[in-house]
Amino acid sequence: MALNVELLESSFAQIKMNSSEVTKRFYTLLFTDYPEVQPLFANTHMEKQGKQLFQSLVFTVNNLRKPDALSDVLRGLGTRHVQYGVLPQHYPMVGSSLLKAFEVSLGTAWTPDVQQAWIEAYEVVAQLMLEGADYSPERLMPTVVK
Ligand code: HEM
């Protein structure tokens, strides 16, 4: 899929100016709309986590023109997320809250084209992360499935 790189870059430049506010709003929306994911962050230092999440978004947008490097990093990120207890069904939840946080940050600049560009970009990111993740039953329930 050809992502709308120009639109992603220009809209993200604006989002970046309020990174800590956007990140805080993202987690507030996530835990309000999907309280079932909050336990995954029970032992997490949320301020540090927010910075790491935003850094990975910066890396992603900076590397949209280098898909090979980006794909490797995102697959690795997806591999690590299995250890954090993240399941495939959590990805649309995070996507929805993240895009809502972007929408609030951009205000009138959140046009239908910008929204579409981010929906497509998130789908690609989530797909790559899931490619790197092993969700085989043996892995999820090692003591039950032999
Ligand atoms: C676009 C998708 C996502 C991105 C870019 C992302 C990014 C990150 C980053 C950069 C970290 C820091 C640790 C590391 O690098 O391995 C992290 C940790 C984590 N993420 Fe994600 N993530 C995404 C999706 C998700 C989803 C769908 C969930 C499920 C709710 C989730 C839950 C977590 C948890 C629980 C941690 C570990 C926190 C800890 O260290 O205690 N992430 N994520």
Backbone and ligand atoms as CSV (ligand in chain L), in Angstrom:
chain,resi,resn,atom,element,x,y,z
A,1,MET,N,N,0.843,-1.196,0.000
A,1,MET,CA,C,0.000,0.000,0.000
A,1,MET,C,C,0.883,1.254,0.000
A,2,ALA,N,N,0.527,2.218,-0.840
A,2,ALA,CA,C,1.330,3.451,-0.871
A,2,ALA,C,C,0.792,4.425,0.167
A,3,LEU,N,N,1.604,4.688,1.163
A,3,LEU,CA,C,1.161,5.616,2.205
A,3,LEU,C,C,1.303,7.051,1.715
A,4,ASN,N,N,0.476,7.932,2.273
A,4,ASN,CA,C,0.545,9.350,1.909
A,4,ASN,C,C,1.629,10.023,2.767
A,5,VAL,N,N,2.879,9.808,2.352
A,5,VAL,CA,C,4.020,10.213,3.176
A,5,VAL,C,C,4.030,11.726,3.448
A,6,GLU,N,N,3.761,12.524,2.434
A,6,GLU,CA,C,3.801,13.991,2.630
A,6,GLU,C,C,2.810,14.423,3.709
A,7,LEU,N,N,1.595,13.884,3.609
A,7,LEU,CA,C,0.555,14.280,4.562
A,7,LEU,C,C,0.873,13.779,5.971
A,8,LEU,N,N,1.444,12.585,6.054
A,8,LEU,CA,C,1.819,12.049,7.363
A,8,LEU,C,C,2.925,12.907,7.982
A,9,GLU,N,N,3.901,13.277,7.158
A,9,GLU,CA,C,5.018,14.081,7.676
A,9,GLU,C,C,4.541,15.461,8.122
A,10,SER,N,N,3.731,16.117,7.289
A,10,SER,CA,C,3.335,17.493,7.635
A,10,SER,C,C,2.400,17.506,8.841
A,11,SER,N,N,1.488,16.551,8.928
A,11,SER,CA,C,0.586,16.542,10.088
A,11,SER,C,C,1.353,16.165,11.356
A,12,PHE,N,N,2.312,15.256,11.220
A,12,PHE,CA,C,3.058,14.831,12.413
A,12,PHE,C,C,3.955,15.960,12.934
A,13,ALA,N,N,4.419,16.811,12.025
A,13,ALA,CA,C,5.246,17.947,12.461
A,13,ALA,C,C,4.457,18.804,13.452
A,14,GLN,N,N,3.168,18.929,13.220
A,14,GLN,CA,C,2.313,19.719,14.119
A,14,GLN,C,C,2.023,18.951,15.421
A,15,ILE,N,N,1.791,17.653,15.294
A,15,ILE,CA,C,1.514,16.817,16.471
A,15,ILE,C,C,2.735,16.834,17.412
A,16,LYS,N,N,3.917,16.816,16.794
A,16,LYS,CA,C,5.177,16.764,17.543
A,16,LYS,C,C,5.377,17.977,18.452
A,17,MET,N,N,4.783,19.088,18.047
A,17,MET,CA,C,4.957,20.305,18.849
A,17,MET,C,C,4.295,20.179,20.220
A,18,ASN,N,N,3.333,19.273,20.345
A,18,ASN,CA,C,2.656,19.051,21.637
A,18,ASN,C,C,2.801,17.603,22.074
A,19,SER,N,N,4.004,17.051,21.933
A,19,SER,CA,C,4.143,15.603,22.114
A,19,SER,C,C,3.692,15.099,23.484
A,20,SER,N,N,4.066,15.820,24.569
A,20,SER,CA,C,3.726,15.241,25.878
A,20,SER,C,C,2.225,15.319,26.134
A,21,GLU,N,N,1.592,16.385,25.642
A,21,GLU,CA,C,0.138,16.512,25.797
A,21,GLU,C,C,-0.589,15.417,24.992
A,22,VAL,N,N,-0.119,15.185,23.774
A,22,VAL,CA,C,-0.738,14.171,22.913
A,22,VAL,C,C,-0.598,12.789,23.558
A,23,THR,N,N,0.596,12.514,24.089
A,23,THR,CA,C,0.839,11.202,24.691
A,23,THR,C,C,-0.045,11.000,25.912
A,24,LYS,N,N,-0.114,12.025,26.757
A,24,LYS,CA,C,-0.962,11.914,27.965
A,24,LYS,C,C,-2.410,11.691,27.569
A,25,ARG,N,N,-2.863,12.465,26.580
A,25,ARG,CA,C,-4.260,12.315,26.159
A,25,ARG,C,C,-4.509,10.912,25.586
A,26,PHE,N,N,-3.517,10.404,24.857
A,26,PHE,CA,C,-3.657,9.056,24.281
A,26,PHE,C,C,-3.911,8.017,25.387
A,27,TYR,N,N,-3.087,8.038,26.444
A,27,TYR,CA,C,-3.270,7.018,27.493
A,27,TYR,C,C,-4.577,7.234,28.257
A,28,THR,N,N,-4.968,8.504,28.461
A,28,THR,CA,C,-6.246,8.767,29.140
A,28,THR,C,C,-7.394,8.188,28.314
A,29,LEU,N,N,-7.369,8.438,27.003
A,29,LEU,CA,C,-8.429,7.911,26.128
A,29,LEU,C,C,-8.410,6.388,26.117
A,30,LEU,N,N,-7.196,5.824,26.036
A,30,LEU,CA,C,-7.072,4.364,25.961
A,30,LEU,C,C,-7.669,3.706,27.211
A,31,PHE,N,N,-7.303,4.238,28.391
A,31,PHE,CA,C,-7.762,3.602,29.634
A,31,PHE,C,C,-9.235,3.888,29.912
A,32,THR,N,N,-9.766,4.983,29.342
A,32,THR,CA,C,-11.198,5.274,29.503
A,32,THR,C,C,-12.018,4.400,28.559
A,33,ASP,N,N,-11.595,4.340,27.298
A,33,ASP,CA,C,-12.378,3.596,26.301
A,33,ASP,C,C,-12.168,2.080,26.402
A,34,TYR,N,N,-10.961,1.672,26.836
A,34,TYR,CA,C,-10.644,0.236,26.892
A,34,TYR,C,C,-9.982,-0.104,28.228
A,35,PRO,N,N,-10.748,-0.021,29.324
A,35,PRO,CA,C,-10.139,-0.256,30.645
A,35,PRO,C,C,-9.488,-1.638,30.770
A,36,GLU,N,N,-9.869,-2.571,29.903
A,36,GLU,CA,C,-9.296,-3.915,30.000
A,36,GLU,C,C,-7.792,-3.953,29.700
A,37,VAL,N,N,-7.252,-2.930,29.033
A,37,VAL,CA,C,-5.803,-2.963,28.746
A,37,VAL,C,C,-4.971,-2.342,29.875
A,38,GLN,N,N,-5.627,-1.641,30.792
A,38,GLN,CA,C,-4.868,-0.957,31.850
A,38,GLN,C,C,-3.982,-1.903,32.678
A,39,PRO,N,N,-4.462,-3.112,33.015
A,39,PRO,CA,C,-3.595,-4.010,33.801
A,39,PRO,C,C,-2.255,-4.332,33.128
A,40,LEU,N,N,-2.186,-4.233,31.801
A,40,LEU,CA,C,-0.907,-4.501,31.120
A,40,LEU,C,C,0.156,-3.483,31.533
A,41,PHE,N,N,-0.301,-2.321,31.990
A,41,PHE,CA,C,0.627,-1.245,32.363
A,41,PHE,C,C,0.755,-1.113,33.883
A,42,ALA,N,N,0.363,-2.183,34.614
A,42,ALA,CA,C,0.314,-2.109,36.081
A,42,ALA,C,C,1.668,-1.731,36.691
A,43,ASN,N,N,2.750,-2.232,36.088
A,43,ASN,CA,C,4.077,-1.955,36.671
A,43,ASN,C,C,4.892,-0.999,35.807
A,44,THR,N,N,4.197,-0.208,35.030
A,44,THR,CA,C,4.877,0.649,34.058
A,44,THR,C,C,5.016,2.072,34.585
A,45,HIS,N,N,6.195,2.642,34.371
A,45,HIS,CA,C,6.425,4.061,34.664
A,45,HIS,C,C,5.843,4.837,33.481
A,46,MET,N,N,4.667,5.413,33.671
A,46,MET,CA,C,3.918,5.922,32.519
A,46,MET,C,C,4.581,7.110,31.812
A,47,GLU,N,N,5.312,7.905,32.583
A,47,GLU,CA,C,5.932,9.060,31.918
A,47,GLU,C,C,7.037,8.600,30.968
A,48,LYS,N,N,7.832,7.649,31.465
A,48,LYS,CA,C,8.905,7.080,30.644
A,48,LYS,C,C,8.301,6.352,29.433
A,49,GLN,N,N,7.241,5.591,29.703
A,49,GLN,CA,C,6.586,4.831,28.646
A,49,GLN,C,C,6.069,5.773,27.540
A,50,GLY,N,N,5.446,6.878,27.979
A,50,GLY,CA,C,4.906,7.837,27.018
A,50,GLY,C,C,6.006,8.371,26.104
A,51,LYS,N,N,7.181,8.644,26.719
A,51,LYS,CA,C,8.301,9.170,25.914
A,51,LYS,C,C,8.778,8.128,24.911
A,52,GLN,N,N,8.856,6.869,25.376
A,52,GLN,CA,C,9.312,5.792,24.470
A,52,GLN,C,C,8.335,5.591,23.318
A,53,LEU,N,N,7.048,5.625,23.659
A,53,LEU,CA,C,6.031,5.464,22.616
A,53,LEU,C,C,6.177,6.589,21.587
A,54,PHE,N,N,6.301,7.826,22.095
A,54,PHE,CA,C,6.364,8.938,21.149
A,54,PHE,C,C,7.638,8.870,20.300
A,55,GLN,N,N,8.752,8.456,20.940
A,55,GLN,CA,C,10.000,8.302,20.182
A,55,GLN,C,C,9.835,7.291,19.053
A,56,SER,N,N,9.087,6.221,19.318
A,56,SER,CA,C,8.912,5.219,18.263
A,56,SER,C,C,8.034,5.756,17.143
A,57,LEU,N,N,7.132,6.675,17.483
A,57,LEU,CA,C,6.324,7.308,16.422
A,57,LEU,C,C,7.199,8.251,15.589
A,58,VAL,N,N,8.086,8.972,16.278
A,58,VAL,CA,C,9.008,9.871,15.564
A,58,VAL,C,C,9.878,9.042,14.609
A,59,PHE,N,N,10.406,7.931,15.126
A,59,PHE,CA,C,11.247,7.071,14.291
A,59,PHE,C,C,10.460,6.581,13.066
A,60,THR,N,N,9.215,6.189,13.318
A,60,THR,CA,C,8.385,5.664,12.228
A,60,THR,C,C,8.183,6.720,11.149
A,61,VAL,N,N,7.787,7.912,11.554
A,61,VAL,CA,C,7.511,8.957,10.554
A,61,VAL,C,C,8.814,9.371,9.853
A,62,ASN,N,N,9.924,9.398,10.601
A,62,ASN,CA,C,11.212,9.768,9.984
A,62,ASN,C,C,11.691,8.746,8.958
A,63,ASN,N,N,11.170,7.521,9.067
A,63,ASN,CA,C,11.672,6.451,8.196
A,63,ASN,C,C,10.642,5.932,7.201
A,64,LEU,N,N,9.591,6.723,6.980
A,64,LEU,CA,C,8.566,6.281,6.026
A,64,LEU,C,C,9.155,6.091,4.632
A,65,ARG,N,N,10.249,6.818,4.351
A,65,ARG,CA,C,10.873,6.700,3.029
A,65,ARG,C,C,11.940,5.613,2.996
A,66,LYS,N,N,12.110,4.924,4.143
A,66,LYS,CA,C,13.086,3.809,4.195
A,66,LYS,C,C,12.373,2.570,4.724
A,67,PRO,N,N,11.476,2.015,3.925
A,67,PRO,CA,C,10.609,0.941,4.431
A,67,PRO,C,C,11.343,-0.295,4.944
A,68,ASP,N,N,12.530,-0.600,4.398
A,68,ASP,CA,C,13.201,-1.821,4.864
A,68,ASP,C,C,13.664,-1.682,6.309
A,69,ALA,N,N,14.322,-0.547,6.603
A,69,ALA,CA,C,14.807,-0.302,7.964
A,69,ALA,C,C,13.622,-0.236,8.921
A,70,LEU,N,N,12.575,0.437,8.485
A,70,LEU,CA,C,11.389,0.614,9.327
A,70,LEU,C,C,10.740,-0.735,9.630
A,71,SER,N,N,10.621,-1.574,8.610
A,71,SER,CA,C,9.945,-2.862,8.802
A,71,SER,C,C,10.681,-3.719,9.823
A,72,ASP,N,N,12.015,-3.745,9.749
A,72,ASP,CA,C,12.781,-4.560,10.703
A,72,ASP,C,C,12.539,-4.097,12.135
A,73,VAL,N,N,12.590,-2.771,12.329
A,73,VAL,CA,C,12.413,-2.232,13.686
A,73,VAL,C,C,11.006,-2.534,14.200
A,74,LEU,N,N,10.007,-2.361,13.339
A,74,LEU,CA,C,8.620,-2.587,13.787
A,74,LEU,C,C,8.353,-4.065,14.062
A,75,ARG,N,N,8.944,-4.951,13.280
A,75,ARG,CA,C,8.776,-6.384,13.565
A,75,ARG,C,C,9.387,-6.713,14.934
A,76,GLY,N,N,10.557,-6.122,15.213
A,76,GLY,CA,C,11.209,-6.346,16.518
A,76,GLY,C,C,10.363,-5.805,17.662
A,77,LEU,N,N,9.767,-4.653,17.444
A,77,LEU,CA,C,8.886,-4.052,18.463
A,77,LEU,C,C,7.696,-4.983,18.720
A,78,GLY,N,N,7.157,-5.545,17.649
A,78,GLY,CA,C,6.029,-6.474,17.783
A,78,GLY,C,C,6.424,-7.735,18.541
A,79,THR,N,N,7.642,-8.225,18.293
A,79,THR,CA,C,8.137,-9.412,19.015
A,79,THR,C,C,8.147,-9.123,20.516
A,80,ARG,N,N,8.669,-7.941,20.903
A,80,ARG,CA,C,8.761,-7.603,22.336
A,80,ARG,C,C,7.375,-7.451,22.952
A,81,HIS,N,N,6.398,-6.989,22.162
A,81,HIS,CA,C,5.068,-6.768,22.726
A,81,HIS,C,C,4.378,-8.061,23.169
A,82,VAL,N,N,4.791,-9.200,22.627
A,82,VAL,CA,C,4.217,-10.468,23.105
A,82,VAL,C,C,4.563,-10.630,24.590
A,83,GLN,N,N,5.815,-10.279,24.941
A,83,GLN,CA,C,6.262,-10.399,26.349
A,83,GLN,C,C,5.507,-9.450,27.268
A,84,TYR,N,N,5.008,-8.353,26.718
A,84,TYR,CA,C,4.286,-7.372,27.551
A,84,TYR,C,C,2.835,-7.799,27.774
A,85,GLY,N,N,2.450,-8.957,27.219
A,85,GLY,CA,C,1.072,-9.423,27.395
A,85,GLY,C,C,0.106,-8.855,26.371
A,86,VAL,N,N,0.636,-8.195,25.342
A,86,VAL,CA,C,-0.223,-7.576,24.323
A,86,VAL,C,C,-0.723,-8.646,23.354
A,87,LEU,N,N,-2.013,-8.595,23.052
A,87,LEU,CA,C,-2.625,-9.555,22.123
A,87,LEU,C,C,-3.031,-8.847,20.828
A,88,PRO,N,N,-3.221,-9.603,19.743
A,88,PRO,CA,C,-3.587,-8.964,18.463
A,88,PRO,C,C,-4.819,-8.062,18.576
A,89,GLN,N,N,-5.801,-8.464,19.398
A,89,GLN,CA,C,-7.028,-7.657,19.487
A,89,GLN,C,C,-6.821,-6.312,20.176
A,90,HIS,N,N,-5.662,-6.129,20.829
A,90,HIS,CA,C,-5.392,-4.834,21.458
A,90,HIS,C,C,-4.963,-3.773,20.444
A,91,TYR,N,N,-4.477,-4.210,19.290
A,91,TYR,CA,C,-3.950,-3.235,18.317
A,91,TYR,C,C,-4.997,-2.242,17.814
A,92,PRO,N,N,-6.220,-2.713,17.455
A,92,PRO,CA,C,-7.219,-1.714,17.024
A,92,PRO,C,C,-7.598,-0.739,18.146
A,93,MET,N,N,-7.510,-1.181,19.398
A,93,MET,CA,C,-7.846,-0.294,20.526
A,93,MET,C,C,-6.831,0.842,20.609
A,94,VAL,N,N,-5.566,0.470,20.567
A,94,VAL,CA,C,-4.503,1.486,20.610
A,94,VAL,C,C,-4.614,2.414,19.399
A,95,GLY,N,N,-4.912,1.848,18.241
A,95,GLY,CA,C,-5.038,2.671,17.031
A,95,GLY,C,C,-6.154,3.695,17.174
A,96,SER,N,N,-7.280,3.254,17.699
A,96,SER,CA,C,-8.413,4.157,17.831
A,96,SER,C,C,-8.088,5.311,18.795
A,97,SER,N,N,-7.482,4.998,19.941
A,97,SER,CA,C,-7.182,6.050,20.923
A,97,SER,C,C,-6.066,6.972,20.431
A,98,LEU,N,N,-5.092,6.390,19.741
A,98,LEU,CA,C,-3.983,7.204,19.226
A,98,LEU,C,C,-4.500,8.208,18.191
A,99,LEU,N,N,-5.342,7.733,17.290
A,99,LEU,CA,C,-5.853,8.634,16.248
A,99,LEU,C,C,-6.806,9.682,16.822
A,100,LYS,N,N,-7.525,9.303,17.885
A,100,LYS,CA,C,-8.376,10.300,18.557
A,100,LYS,C,C,-7.518,11.395,19.180
A,101,ALA,N,N,-6.397,10.979,19.794
A,101,ALA,CA,C,-5.485,11.959,20.408
A,101,ALA,C,C,-4.891,12.867,19.330
A,102,PHE,N,N,-4.569,12.305,18.178
A,102,PHE,CA,C,-4.049,13.114,17.059
A,102,PHE,C,C,-5.126,14.101,16.597
A,103,GLU,N,N,-6.346,13.626,16.522
A,103,GLU,CA,C,-7.453,14.478,16.063
A,103,GLU,C,C,-7.614,15.693,16.967
A,104,VAL,N,N,-7.581,15.463,18.294
A,104,VAL,CA,C,-7.728,16.582,19.234
A,104,VAL,C,C,-6.562,17.549,19.051
A,105,SER,N,N,-5.359,16.996,18.879
A,105,SER,CA,C,-4.172,17.846,18.748
A,105,SER,C,C,-4.220,18.697,17.478
A,106,LEU,N,N,-4.716,18.129,16.398
A,106,LEU,CA,C,-4.689,18.852,15.115
A,106,LEU,C,C,-5.882,19.776,14.917
A,107,GLY,N,N,-6.967,19.533,15.616
A,107,GLY,CA,C,-8.144,20.404,15.470
A,107,GLY,C,C,-8.632,20.441,14.033
A,108,THR,N,N,-8.732,21.655,13.467
A,108,THR,CA,C,-9.296,21.772,12.120
A,108,THR,C,C,-8.349,21.209,11.047
A,109,ALA,N,N,-7.082,20.997,11.423
A,109,ALA,CA,C,-6.128,20.418,10.452
A,109,ALA,C,C,-6.333,18.907,10.305
A,110,TRP,N,N,-7.187,18.334,11.152
A,110,TRP,CA,C,-7.521,16.890,11.038
A,110,TRP,C,C,-8.598,16.746,9.957
A,111,THR,N,N,-8.179,16.786,8.717
A,111,THR,CA,C,-9.114,16.708,7.589
A,111,THR,C,C,-9.388,15.234,7.262
A,112,PRO,N,N,-10.411,14.951,6.456
A,112,PRO,CA,C,-10.655,13.556,6.072
A,112,PRO,C,C,-9.429,12.901,5.419
A,113,ASP,N,N,-8.664,13.662,4.627
A,113,ASP,CA,C,-7.467,13.090,3.995
A,113,ASP,C,C,-6.394,12.730,5.028
A,114,VAL,N,N,-6.227,13.614,6.016
A,114,VAL,CA,C,-5.241,13.346,7.076
A,114,VAL,C,C,-5.677,12.116,7.863
A,115,GLN,N,N,-6.956,12.072,8.189
A,115,GLN,CA,C,-7.477,10.922,8.936
A,115,GLN,C,C,-7.233,9.611,8.170
A,116,GLN,N,N,-7.540,9.637,6.872
A,116,GLN,CA,C,-7.354,8.438,6.047
A,116,GLN,C,C,-5.884,8.023,6.008
A,117,ALA,N,N,-4.997,9.026,5.880
A,117,ALA,CA,C,-3.557,8.735,5.826
A,117,ALA,C,C,-3.108,8.031,7.110
A,118,TRP,N,N,-3.627,8.486,8.263
A,118,TRP,CA,C,-3.217,7.886,9.545
A,118,TRP,C,C,-3.849,6.524,9.771
A,119,ILE,N,N,-5.079,6.354,9.303
A,119,ILE,CA,C,-5.708,5.020,9.419
A,119,ILE,C,C,-4.848,4.010,8.662
A,120,GLU,N,N,-4.455,4.376,7.439
A,120,GLU,CA,C,-3.654,3.452,6.620
A,120,GLU,C,C,-2.277,3.217,7.246
A,121,ALA,N,N,-1.668,4.291,7.756
A,121,ALA,CA,C,-0.329,4.156,8.347
A,121,ALA,C,C,-0.390,3.248,9.576
A,122,TYR,N,N,-1.405,3.446,10.416
A,122,TYR,CA,C,-1.501,2.608,11.623
A,122,TYR,C,C,-1.695,1.143,11.244
A,123,GLU,N,N,-2.499,0.908,10.207
A,123,GLU,CA,C,-2.721,-0.478,9.773
A,123,GLU,C,C,-1.409,-1.126,9.350
A,124,VAL,N,N,-0.586,-0.382,8.627
A,124,VAL,CA,C,0.701,-0.927,8.178
A,124,VAL,C,C,1.611,-1.193,9.374
A,125,VAL,N,N,1.673,-0.238,10.306
A,125,VAL,CA,C,2.520,-0.403,11.499
A,125,VAL,C,C,2.069,-1.624,12.303
A,126,ALA,N,N,0.759,-1.722,12.557
A,126,ALA,CA,C,0.234,-2.846,13.351
A,126,ALA,C,C,0.505,-4.172,12.637
A,127,GLN,N,N,0.330,-4.179,11.323
A,127,GLN,CA,C,0.564,-5.402,10.544
A,127,GLN,C,C,2.016,-5.858,10.669
A,128,LEU,N,N,2.943,-4.898,10.567
A,128,LEU,CA,C,4.369,-5.244,10.672
A,128,LEU,C,C,4.699,-5.744,12.074
A,129,MET,N,N,4.138,-5.069,13.094
A,129,MET,CA,C,4.397,-5.519,14.469
A,129,MET,C,C,3.867,-6.940,14.662
A,130,LEU,N,N,2.693,-7.203,14.114
A,130,LEU,CA,C,2.115,-8.550,14.271
A,130,LEU,C,C,2.902,-9.598,13.487
A,131,GLU,N,N,3.516,-9.176,12.377
A,131,GLU,CA,C,4.374,-10.107,11.623
A,131,GLU,C,C,5.544,-10.581,12.484
A,132,GLY,N,N,6.009,-9.684,13.353
A,132,GLY,CA,C,7.151,-10.022,14.212
A,132,GLY,C,C,6.758,-10.784,15.465
A,133,ALA,N,N,5.452,-10.942,15.675
A,133,ALA,CA,C,4.975,-11.545,16.927
A,133,ALA,C,C,4.570,-12.993,16.694
A,134,ASP,N,N,4.882,-13.805,17.688
A,134,ASP,CA,C,4.502,-15.209,17.597
A,134,ASP,C,C,3.328,-15.458,18.545
A,135,TYR,N,N,2.143,-15.602,17.970
A,135,TYR,CA,C,0.956,-15.843,18.789
A,135,TYR,C,C,0.464,-17.278,18.649
A,136,SER,N,N,1.410,-18.199,18.485
A,136,SER,CA,C,0.989,-19.594,18.392
A,136,SER,C,C,0.453,-20.040,19.756
A,137,PRO,N,N,-0.491,-20.980,19.780
A,137,PRO,CA,C,-1.080,-21.423,21.054
A,137,PRO,C,C,-0.025,-21.914,22.041
A,138,GLU,N,N,1.008,-22.583,21.556
A,138,GLU,CA,C,2.054,-23.102,22.446
A,138,GLU,C,C,2.726,-21.968,23.206
A,139,ARG,N,N,2.868,-20.878,22.496
A,139,ARG,CA,C,3.552,-19.737,23.082
A,139,ARG,C,C,2.660,-19.050,24.134
A,140,LEU,N,N,1.356,-18.983,23.822
A,140,LEU,CA,C,0.443,-18.287,24.724
A,140,LEU,C,C,0.105,-19.132,25.951
A,141,MET,N,N,0.013,-20.457,25.765
A,141,MET,CA,C,-0.379,-21.326,26.881
A,141,MET,C,C,0.575,-22.515,26.960
A,142,PRO,N,N,1.832,-22.287,27.295
A,142,PRO,CA,C,2.836,-23.347,27.230
A,142,PRO,C,C,2.508,-24.546,28.111
A,143,THR,N,N,1.782,-24.340,29.200
A,143,THR,CA,C,1.548,-25.476,30.095
A,143,THR,C,C,0.296,-26.261,29.703
A,144,VAL,N,N,-0.557,-25.662,28.880
A,144,VAL,CA,C,-1.823,-26.317,28.548
A,144,VAL,C,C,-1.709,-27.073,27.229
A,145,VAL,N,N,-1.129,-26.425,26.217
A,145,VAL,CA,C,-1.047,-27.047,24.889
A,145,VAL,C,C,0.286,-27.773,24.772
A,146,LYS,N,N,0.228,-29.048,24.588
A,146,LYS,CA,C,1.485,-29.822,24.480
A,146,LYS,C,C,1.652,-30.325,23.057
L,1,HEM,C1,C,1.636,1.464,16.955
L,1,HEM,C2,C,1.651,0.510,17.880
L,1,HEM,C3,C,2.584,0.555,19.080
L,1,HEM,C4,C,3.754,1.222,19.250
L,1,HEM,C5,C,4.474,2.136,18.258
L,1,HEM,C6,C,4.232,0.902,20.588
L,1,HEM,C7,C,5.417,1.365,21.151
L,1,HEM,C8,C,5.951,0.921,22.339
L,1,HEM,C9,C,7.293,1.172,22.823
L,1,HEM,C10,C,8.347,1.999,22.069
L,1,HEM,C11,C,7.454,0.558,24.018
L,1,HEM,C12,C,8.729,0.562,24.900
L,1,HEM,C13,C,9.352,-0.796,25.029
L,1,HEM,C14,C,9.966,-1.360,23.762
L,1,HEM,O1,O,10.527,-0.630,22.925
L,1,HEM,O2,O,9.900,-2.594,23.611
L,1,HEM,C15,C,6.198,-0.095,24.310
L,1,HEM,C16,C,5.931,-0.839,25.449
L,1,HEM,C17,C,4.695,-1.336,25.780
L,1,HEM,N1,N,3.560,-1.284,24.984
L,1,HEM,FE1,FE,3.438,-0.610,23.101
L,1,HEM,N2,N,3.334,0.080,21.195
L,1,HEM,C18,C,2.310,-0.155,20.300
L,1,HEM,C19,C,1.212,-0.947,20.516
L,1,HEM,C20,C,0.830,-1.429,21.738
L,1,HEM,C21,C,-0.420,-2.111,22.005
L,1,HEM,C22,C,-1.484,-2.468,20.969
L,1,HEM,C23,C,-0.442,-2.362,23.345
L,1,HEM,C24,C,-1.573,-3.010,24.101
L,1,HEM,C25,C,-2.336,-2.335,24.889
L,1,HEM,C26,C,0.821,-1.893,23.910
L,1,HEM,C27,C,1.230,-2.022,25.234
L,1,HEM,C28,C,2.524,-1.867,25.676
L,1,HEM,C29,C,3.007,-2.328,26.986
L,1,HEM,C30,C,2.178,-3.037,28.054
L,1,HEM,C31,C,4.366,-2.003,27.040
L,1,HEM,C32,C,5.365,-2.323,28.178
L,1,HEM,C33,C,5.356,-1.281,29.227
L,1,HEM,C34,C,6.382,-1.627,30.299
L,1,HEM,O3,O,7.583,-1.630,30.002
L,1,HEM,O4,O,5.952,-1.869,31.425
L,1,HEM,N3,N,1.555,-1.318,22.903
L,1,HEM,N4,N,5.304,0.139,23.291
